[in-house]
Structures are given as C-alpha cells and as structure tokens.
Amino acid sequence: MTIRCGWVDESKPDYVEYHDKEWGRPVLDDQSLFEFITLESAQAGLSWYTILKKREGYRKAFHNFDVHKVSQMTEQDVERLLAFDGIIRNRAKIAATINNAKRFIEIQQEFGSFARYQWQFVNYKPVINPMRDKHDAVATSELSDKFAKDLKKRGFKFLGSTTVYAHMQACGMVNDHADNCFCKQTIIASYQDFDFTRL
C-alpha cells in the first residue's frame, strides 16, 4: 500500500499525480519556476486544486510561461483574458502576472538565473522539515518571510509570505512531505549528488 501525505485527495487522479511527481521536488529551471510563481500567485484566496484544474488554461493564456512573451503583454491582453474562462478572471491577478514577468527578468539579469536568486534563501540546499502529523505543518516561515519581503521590494505582486511558502514547498526548497509519505526519502535521494551552488 502506497502511503501519501494526508492532504492528498486520492479520489482525484490529477491531484495524486501532482503530489507524486511534482510537489516538493527541486525545480531548477527558470521557465518552470515562473510557472510555479504564476500559479501560486493566482491561487491567493482559492484552493490549489482549483488552480491545478486550470493549469492548461494558464499555459494557453500566458504563452506556455515564456517569461519574455508574458512581459510584453499589454492592457489589451488583460481585457482579452478577462473573457477567457481557462484561468481565474481577476484583473489584478492577470496584471500581476505581467508585472511579475518583468520583475522576474530583472532578477535573471542581476543573478544570471531566477533559480540562483531563489535558492539562495535556503542556502542552496533543500530544507527537510519533520512532518510527523498535521500539527507540524506551517503556513509561513522565517525563510518565506525573508523571501517574500525581498520579492515585494523588487516589485512583485500577490506573493506574500503564505503564497511564497506554498511556492517553496511546491518547488522543493522545503520538503514538507509527511515523514511516512513514500515521496519524502525518494526526493531526498534524487539530489544527493547534486551541487545546488552550481545553479
């Protein structure tokens, strides 16, 4: 019997697949990181499963998360997407995605890659948190506070500490899989020989 994190609704195959194959695995390429940031910022105030079901819609709406193409989107694009039911039709969130793409590129130019910038907040090594039961789960941390504060200073929108912590969990900066979840040790083993400082 496969043991998973308690939050996974195993009646939803797409949710199970996301948990098993993506959540908590270190993400190192910038296009994927921009996708994760976009989806997490869209989630604010909603359930993750709501966003997961619209993931393909977000890919269509935002040029498959090509950050340069998204950064060049205009007010006309915002108006067009407000009529597109493949995403959350929230003007502020759509505008934030375009803004965040521009800020994302600025970070790439400063650090060489967004991945290098992002992973500095965990000192280039995933944080492995003990998750014995639901009481160990947190919504923010000192690291997400620091990361979110820096993003805000750089002009990012819809990325407060709670959203940033969810982003850190999703892209493997923190491993918050339950201790008895089959993914926890599998993920740890997957990067044993990888030097994150080479990003």
Disulfide bonds with the S-S distance in Angstrom:
none
